Amino acid sequence: MTGAPAFDPSGRLTQIRDAVIAAFENVLDGVRIPDVVSLDDILASAPGLEPGGIDLTDAEAEAFYEAMGF
């Protein structure tokens, strides 16, 4: 889509003047999109709470794991 954006005094887009919608070349045509990575794979490859890392109290570590949904 092309055109000239118009904004209200608060900065919100209110209209697009002279808007033109046109088909666009599919730039992903033929590109393989990778499979979804599981949460377990992400967590297995991410650094976590380890000795020598960030010093957390037991309460802080528990809050961290709770926030992560564990």
N, C-alpha and C positions, 0 to 999 in steps of 0.2 A: 504494500500500500504506500502510496506517495501522497503528499499534500502538505499544507501549511497548518501547523497546530495553532489553536487559539486558546488562551488561558484566562481564567477569571482572576480577580485581584488576589485570591489566596493561593494561586499557582496551580489550580486544578485544570486539567484539560477539559474544555467545554465543547469544542468542535474541531474538525479538521477540514479546512477550506480546500476546495478543489481536489477532494480526495479521489483517487483512482486505485481500484483494486485490480491487480493483474496476476496472472499465473507466474510462478517463479520456478526456475530450474531446480530439480531435486538434487541438491548437492550430496545427499547421502545415498544416492542410487548406486547399488553395488557394494556399499560399505557394510561390513559385518558389524553389527552392534553387539557387544559382549553380553553374555548371560548375566543375570542378576547375581550379585555376590551375597552370600548368606551372612547373617549377623555373626554367626560363629566364626566364619572365615575372616571377617573384618576384625573381630576381637582377638583372634589368634595371632594376627599379624601386627596388632597395635601394642605399643608398650603399655604396661599397666602398673599397678602398685607393686613395686619390687624393692627389696632391700637396697639401700643406697640411692633410691629415688627420692621423691618428695616425702618428707617426714610427716605422716598423718597420725593423729590419735585414732584409737579404735572407733570412736564415735564419728570422726570425720570420714574414715574409710567406709563405715556402715552407711553414712549419709550419701557418699559417692556412689556406692553400689545400688542403694535404693533409688537415687536419681536416675541411674542408668537402667533401672527396671529389673534388677537382679534380686 
